[in-house]
Amino acid sequence: MFWVVGFVGVLAVILVAMHFGSLEKMVALVRSARPVWLLAALLVQAGTYISAAFVWRQALHRAGQPLPLRTLVPLGVAKVFTDQVLPSGGISGTMLVVRGLIRRHIPPEIAMAAMLVGLVSYDIAYLIVVLASAATLWLQHRMNLPLLIGVTIFVLVTVAVPASVLGLKRWGKRRPIAWVSKCLGVTALLRELTAAPTHLLRSPSPLLQTAALQLCIFVLDAFTLWLAFNAIGEVPPLWTVFVSFAIASMAATEGCG
């Protein structure tokens, strides 16, 4: 079952980066792929799921509610796959994991604290990847005005998302926000968020560790794409694949926003 999810994950990475117009074209490419390179891509993609599981393992360990890695790997699969299929700045996959943690008997406020660490570290890593890619394009004299505008919007949105969540945590008990949450039917969710401890965010060590793991996920995703190119007989430079993947992911996130 795990290799099936990995295979679908590889397809998702390729689809996000290359925007294939039809499933038939994608299937034709897979059929012509060289198995050794495709297997390597599957193994590297599996590394993204393990890295995602380590993000939650680190956060929960710091919060005093450790879970075995084998328990968190399925959540890592769900998180990475959801973020690939539904780009949303990390929110979609993160909230899915929160519900998974609660089902594994993690207290809701601790699950929310881990969520905050996961969300902030994801956005830190995402910003690093996109800004590094934009800087590379600038140095290669390939930056243009539409792309510069897109990167600027991305930076603003990526900063605004965790800032908004943290703002809800801080001021969620105030009457206007509480009234809106009641109308939307998310009162229990907001209560769990406001009750989440913040010491994990105040300590640089867990944030740096989890951001490094999130960065590994982006690098492994780009490496997966490069291996997939090799599988179909194309060998572009690795840096080109990395930059293309980062910019395509940014565009997908903004498009979904």
Order of alpha helices (4+ residues) and beta strands (2+ residues): alpha-alpha-alpha-alpha-alpha-alpha-alpha-alpha-alpha-alpha-alpha-alpha
